[in-house]
Amino acid sequence: MQAPAIGTNFELDAAIADTRQRFTKANPQSRARHEAAKQALPGGNTRAVLYYEPFPLTLTGGEANRLHDLDGHTYVDFVSEYTAGLYGHRNELIANAIKQVADSGWVLGGPNPYEARLGAAIVERYPAVERVRFCNSGTEANLMALSTARAVTGRPSILVFDGGYHGGILTFAHGGSPLNAPYPFIFAQYNDIAGTNAMIQQHAGQLAAVILEPMMGGGGCIEAKADFLAMLRAETEKAGILLIFDEVMTSRLSYRGYHGKAGIKPDMISLGKYIGGGCSFGAFGGRADILDRFDPASPNAFGHGGTFNNNIFSMTAGFTGFTQVLTESALNSMNALGDDLRATMNEQMARRNVAGTVTGVGSLMNLHFVQGEIRSPHDVEAADHRFLHLWQLEMLLRGQYTTPRGMIALSLPFTRADIGAFTDIFDDFLNDYRSILPTRH
């Protein structure tokens, strides 16, 4: 990206200061709640991704794809709970199912009618899933998948991709987090066919698994190239390494999951977020010969506990949403709206010669104020994140709920009118700040 001139830096900082001042003035109750929360919660927060400066909005409710905050504002929700809010905020079918559970009793301590039905629906829909186990989050699903791979193969190491994210203790930006689970990790570059192939060959004897999102979510909504995925499938199969697709986010990009869309069959996949119907949920599944090691009636079975693995709220809401709301036509329509939104935003920036790109697939995308092709998180490391900060606050002030990192996730209630209104507002933002936004060169 072309570095802004000194004058532009000054103007950008001044614009951000002005926007923060207007944001603070418009949201006094959210600010007060945030300050009070610091007495009990470090930084007033218990989920880092929800924090942004000068303080995050406090949300009080929502319906469809609308949200309400403590200061009485209403927003169109382009965050969608970081992809978990696929069904919107108050789907009646799911709400009624949850109410029935609440009326009939919960924490029952035994199998319930819904878990096997949800499991069967997942196995029927996703080509790579012959058996499935439930847990409580995408993070937990990935931990279980990786531990399973190590136990099955007898090998210690995991190949991951720089900038990848597979949960709060499986995060790999800038060399990884000090809080990461203590597996031996080997790093490769996303979409680097030759380099990754060389790493697999070099470490084949120690590698239990290769794990990746077939489109990076937290890494910037960067799609894996078809030949890159094909190489991973071929080389891991040759070396007896398990290929794991983290589909916690990407399974919403096609009715058969991203792996079904891509025609690649990994050995295992992880699931989470929206599949719980708005309740906590995680799952890991894959080849029957691997997952059947968890059959408690079998000799030497792997133990797998979890008090809330089959909690009846998640099982009921999940089954109802997955089988009654998430139709193939509804999913296709939502993803088509996303494709149109991404194309329009890219055209708007190109028309103004703004150095910006919206990456992604279907209903998931990410705005980057950089130019050129983005193949891996390495390509956006030099971006000046002040531009995204300015964009987010301005969109919030204009009634569009967005993320600080530029990620956009649609939900099923979105309409073409919602997309049109957003692009009109984005157009206004580009016009208002064209003089300080980065220029293509």
Buried (B, 14 or more C-beta within 10 A) or exposed (E): BEEBEEEBBEBBEEBBEEBBEEBBEBBEBBBBBBEEBEEEEEEBBEEEBBBBEEBBBBBEEBEBBBBBBBBEBEBBBBBBBBBBBBBBBBBEBBBEBBEEBEEEEEEEEEEBEBBEBBBEBBBEBBBBBBBBBBBBBBBBBBBBBBBBBBEBBEBEBBBBBBBBBBBBBBBBBEEBBEEBBEBEBBBBBBBBBEEBBEBBEEBBEBBBBBBBBBBBBBBBBBBBBEEBBBBBBEBBEEBEBBBBBBBBBBBBBBBBBBBBBBEBBBBBBBBBBBBBBBBBBBBBBBBEEBBEBBEEEEEEEBEBEBEBBBBBBBBBBBBBBBBEBBEEEBBEBBBEBBBBBBEBBBEBBBEBBBBBBBBBBBBBBBBBBBBEEBBBBBBBEEBBEBBBBBBBBBBBBBBBBBBBBBBBBBBBBBEEEBBEBBBEBBBEBBEEBEEBBBBBE
